[in-house]
Amino acid sequence: MKEVKCLDHGYVRYLEHWGSDSIVCQRARMSNDLDNAEKSIEDDEKLIDYLYRNAHTSPLEMAGITVEMKLPIFVARQLVRHRTASINEVSARYVELPEEFYIPDDFHVASPSVKQGRTDTASPESFRLKQLYRSTISNVFDVYSDALSSGLSKEEARIILPVATYTRWAWSMDMNNLLKFLSLRCESHAQYEIRVFAEAVLEVVKPLFPSIIKAWERHGRNPIKLTKAEAEMFISFLDGKEVSKIDDRSYRILKEKLGITN
């Protein structure tokens, strides 16, 4: 059983999968009533690359994976934004949650340019805040335990717990939607904690669908997306023509996307 450790108490664990690179190709060839006999791995790889590059993604929905995740509640609540997943979570209405909560290595300074983001710089107050954070959540769990010991129902006692508390769930997605999830959550601007889980999912799924992941890594991981105007500017640049700066904003954005600093 493949398991990837995440953060301090979490993991992504393989449960099951369905389909394969070959199955996806068989379903794609069905559209044209083509014979699947004697197709090589190379043939399938080329077809999958074509399908993904040209957004013919419905055959990818014929394969998928189910993993178990143990993750902080605040990360789980971000993941449910991917509404194409099927999820079954441990319910704190029925079970008492163990005293396991996420403690970051450091607290970081807020980003001046990304409203919801943070920098890589540890806050000067990080050590003090971590001590306060740890003691506060420990106290909250003491109240939670006391409430249960006093006869309070689990469904009411759970409202005491913070979003740093760990939960567990089974997470199931077809490959088309999984690739969309990976494109968003493996991206550098995604929150660090959710990136850890996305990269773990990628590590689990890659050996199972190597051709699909290869196509995604070529065309879908950190792609540069250009508008028509930006593409025309870029083509002019490649052709050695003078690039129009009539639309200064588009020109500036194009340079940023291409990593041109001069």
C-alpha positions as CSV (number, residue, x, y, z in Angstrom):
1,M,0.0,0.0,0.0
2,K,1.5,3.3,-1.1
3,E,1.5,6.0,1.6
4,V,3.1,9.5,1.5
5,K,3.6,11.4,4.7
6,C,2.4,15.0,4.8
7,L,3.1,17.8,7.2
8,D,3.4,16.7,10.9
9,H,0.6,14.1,11.3
10,G,-0.9,13.7,7.8
11,Y,-0.6,11.4,4.9
12,V,-2.0,10.4,1.5
13,R,-2.6,6.7,1.2
14,Y,-3.6,4.7,-1.9
15,L,-6.9,2.8,-1.6
16,E,-7.9,1.7,-5.1
17,H,-7.9,2.8,-8.7
18,W,-9.9,1.9,-11.9
19,G,-8.9,2.0,-15.5
20,S,-5.4,2.6,-17.0
21,D,-3.6,4.5,-19.7
22,S,-4.7,1.7,-22.1
23,I,-8.3,1.8,-21.1
24,V,-8.4,5.6,-21.7
25,C,-7.1,5.0,-25.2
26,Q,-9.6,2.2,-25.9
27,R,-12.5,4.5,-24.9
28,A,-11.0,7.3,-27.1
29,R,-10.7,5.1,-30.1
30,M,-14.3,4.0,-29.7
31,S,-15.3,7.5,-30.8
32,N,-14.1,6.6,-34.3
33,D,-14.9,2.9,-34.1
34,L,-11.2,2.1,-34.4
35,D,-9.7,-1.3,-33.6
36,N,-7.6,-1.4,-30.4
37,A,-5.8,-4.5,-31.4
38,E,-2.0,-4.5,-31.4
39,K,-1.5,-1.0,-30.1
40,S,1.8,-0.3,-28.5
41,I,2.5,1.7,-25.4
42,E,4.1,4.3,-27.7
43,D,0.8,4.5,-29.7
44,D,-1.2,5.0,-26.5
45,E,1.2,7.6,-25.2
46,K,0.9,9.6,-28.4
47,L,-2.9,9.4,-28.3
48,I,-3.0,10.5,-24.7
49,D,-0.7,13.4,-25.4
50,Y,-3.0,14.5,-28.3
51,L,-6.1,14.1,-26.2
52,Y,-4.8,16.2,-23.4
53,R,-3.1,18.9,-25.6
54,N,-6.3,19.4,-27.5
55,A,-8.7,19.3,-24.5
56,H,-10.4,16.1,-25.7
57,T,-10.6,15.0,-22.1
58,S,-13.8,12.9,-21.7
59,P,-11.9,9.6,-22.2
60,L,-9.9,10.6,-19.1
61,E,-13.0,10.3,-17.1
62,M,-13.0,6.5,-17.7
63,A,-10.2,6.1,-15.2
64,G,-9.6,7.4,-11.7
65,I,-8.2,6.8,-8.2
66,T,-9.4,6.8,-4.6
67,V,-7.0,7.8,-1.8
68,E,-7.3,8.2,1.9
69,M,-6.1,11.6,3.3
70,K,-5.4,12.6,6.8
71,L,-5.2,16.4,6.8
72,P,-6.0,19.5,8.8
73,I,-9.6,20.7,8.6
74,F,-8.6,24.0,7.0
75,V,-6.9,22.2,4.2
76,A,-9.8,19.8,3.8
77,R,-12.2,22.8,3.4
78,Q,-10.1,24.2,0.6
79,L,-10.1,20.9,-1.2
80,V,-13.9,20.6,-1.2
81,R,-13.9,23.5,-3.6
82,H,-13.1,20.8,-6.2
83,R,-16.7,19.8,-6.4
84,T,-16.0,16.9,-8.8
85,A,-14.5,14.8,-6.1
86,S,-16.5,12.1,-4.1
87,I,-15.7,12.3,-0.4
88,N,-16.6,10.3,2.7
89,E,-15.2,11.8,5.9
90,V,-14.8,10.6,9.4
91,S,-17.7,12.2,11.3
92,A,-17.0,13.9,14.7
93,R,-20.7,13.4,15.3
94,Y,-20.0,9.8,15.9
95,V,-16.4,9.5,17.0
96,E,-14.1,11.4,19.3
97,L,-11.3,13.1,17.4
98,P,-7.8,12.5,18.8
99,E,-5.7,15.4,20.0
100,E,-3.8,15.9,16.7
101,F,-3.5,19.3,15.3
102,Y,-1.2,21.0,12.7
103,I,1.8,23.0,14.0
104,P,3.6,24.9,11.2
105,D,7.4,25.1,11.4
106,D,7.1,28.9,11.4
107,F,4.5,31.6,11.0
108,H,5.3,33.9,8.1
109,V,5.1,37.5,7.1
110,A,2.1,38.4,5.0
111,S,2.8,39.0,1.3
112,P,2.6,42.6,0.2
113,S,1.4,41.7,-3.3
114,V,-0.8,38.7,-2.8
115,K,-3.8,39.4,-0.5
116,Q,-4.2,35.9,0.8
117,G,-0.6,34.8,0.5
118,R,2.5,34.9,2.6
119,T,6.2,35.3,2.0
120,D,9.0,32.8,2.8
121,T,10.2,35.1,5.6
122,A,9.5,33.9,9.1
123,S,7.7,36.4,11.3
124,P,9.9,37.9,14.1
125,E,7.0,36.9,16.4
126,S,7.0,33.3,15.1
127,F,8.5,31.6,18.2
128,R,6.2,33.5,20.6
129,L,3.1,32.9,18.5
130,K,3.9,29.2,18.1
131,Q,4.1,28.8,21.9
132,L,0.8,30.7,22.3
133,Y,-0.8,28.7,19.5
134,R,0.3,25.4,20.9
135,S,-0.9,26.1,24.4
136,T,-4.2,27.6,23.2
137,I,-5.1,24.6,21.1
138,S,-4.1,22.2,23.9
139,N,-6.5,24.1,26.2
140,V,-9.2,23.8,23.6
141,F,-8.8,20.0,23.4
142,D,-8.9,19.9,27.2
143,V,-12.3,21.7,27.0
144,Y,-13.4,19.3,24.3
145,S,-12.4,16.3,26.4
146,D,-14.1,17.8,29.5
147,A,-17.3,18.4,27.5
148,L,-17.4,14.7,26.4
149,S,-16.6,13.5,29.9
150,S,-19.5,15.7,31.2
151,G,-21.9,13.9,28.9
152,L,-22.1,16.5,26.1
153,S,-23.0,14.9,22.8
154,K,-20.2,14.5,20.3
155,E,-22.1,16.5,17.7
156,E,-22.1,19.5,20.0
157,A,-18.7,19.0,21.5
158,R,-17.0,19.0,18.1
159,I,-17.9,22.7,17.6
160,I,-15.2,23.5,20.1
161,L,-12.4,22.2,17.9
162,P,-10.2,24.5,15.8
163,V,-9.7,24.1,12.0
164,A,-6.1,23.0,12.7
165,T,-7.5,19.7,14.0
166,Y,-6.8,16.6,11.7
167,T,-9.6,14.8,10.0
168,R,-9.6,11.8,7.6
169,W,-11.5,11.1,4.5
170,A,-11.6,8.9,1.3
171,W,-11.2,11.1,-1.8
172,S,-12.1,9.8,-5.2
173,M,-11.7,11.5,-8.6
174,D,-11.6,10.6,-12.2
175,M,-8.4,11.4,-14.0
176,N,-9.8,14.4,-16.0
177,N,-10.8,16.2,-12.8
178,L,-7.7,15.0,-10.9
179,L,-5.5,16.7,-13.5
180,K,-7.4,20.0,-13.0
181,F,-6.9,19.6,-9.3
182,L,-3.2,19.0,-9.7
183,S,-2.8,22.0,-12.1
184,L,-4.3,24.3,-9.5
185,R,-2.9,22.9,-6.3
186,C,0.6,22.0,-7.4
187,E,1.0,25.6,-8.6
188,S,3.5,27.8,-6.7
189,H,0.8,30.3,-5.7
190,A,-1.3,27.6,-4.0
191,Q,-1.1,27.6,-0.2
192,Y,1.9,25.6,1.0
193,E,0.0,23.1,3.1
194,I,-2.4,22.2,0.2
195,R,0.6,21.9,-2.2
196,V,2.1,19.3,0.1
197,F,-1.0,17.1,-0.3
198,A,-1.3,17.7,-4.0
199,E,2.3,16.7,-4.6
200,A,1.6,13.6,-2.5
201,V,-1.4,12.7,-4.6
202,L,0.8,13.1,-7.7
203,E,3.4,10.8,-6.2
204,V,0.7,8.1,-5.6
205,V,-1.0,8.4,-9.0
206,K,2.0,8.8,-11.3
207,P,3.1,5.1,-11.4
208,L,-0.5,4.0,-12.1
209,F,-1.1,6.3,-15.1
210,P,2.4,7.2,-16.4
211,S,1.3,8.3,-19.9
212,I,-1.5,10.5,-18.6
213,I,0.8,12.2,-16.0
214,K,3.5,12.6,-18.6
215,A,1.1,14.5,-20.9
216,W,-0.1,16.6,-18.0
217,E,3.5,17.5,-17.0
218,R,4.3,18.5,-20.6
219,H,1.2,20.6,-21.3
220,G,-0.7,21.2,-18.0
221,R,1.8,21.8,-15.2
222,N,2.5,25.5,-14.9
223,P,1.4,26.3,-18.5
224,I,1.9,29.8,-20.0
225,K,-1.6,30.9,-21.2
226,L,-1.6,33.7,-23.7
227,T,-4.5,35.8,-25.0
228,K,-4.8,36.3,-28.8
229,A,-3.1,39.7,-28.5
230,E,-0.3,38.3,-26.5
231,A,0.2,35.4,-28.9
232,E,0.3,37.8,-31.8
233,M,3.0,39.8,-30.1
234,F,5.0,36.7,-29.4
235,I,4.8,35.5,-33.0
236,S,5.9,38.9,-34.2
237,F,8.9,38.7,-31.8
238,L,9.8,35.2,-33.1
239,D,9.6,36.4,-36.7
240,G,12.0,39.2,-35.9
241,K,9.4,41.9,-36.3
242,E,9.0,45.0,-34.2
243,V,6.6,44.2,-31.4
244,S,3.8,46.7,-31.1
245,K,3.5,48.4,-27.7
246,I,0.1,50.0,-28.4
247,D,-1.4,48.0,-25.6
248,D,1.1,48.6,-22.9
249,R,-0.6,46.5,-20.3
250,S,-0.8,43.4,-22.6
251,Y,2.9,44.0,-23.5
252,R,3.9,44.1,-19.9
253,I,1.9,41.1,-18.9
254,L,3.3,39.1,-21.9
255,K,6.9,39.9,-20.7
256,E,6.0,38.8,-17.2
257,K,4.5,35.5,-18.5
258,L,7.6,34.8,-20.6
259,G,10.0,35.8,-17.8
260,I,11.5,38.7,-19.8
261,T,12.9,41.3,-17.4
262,N,14.6,43.8,-19.7
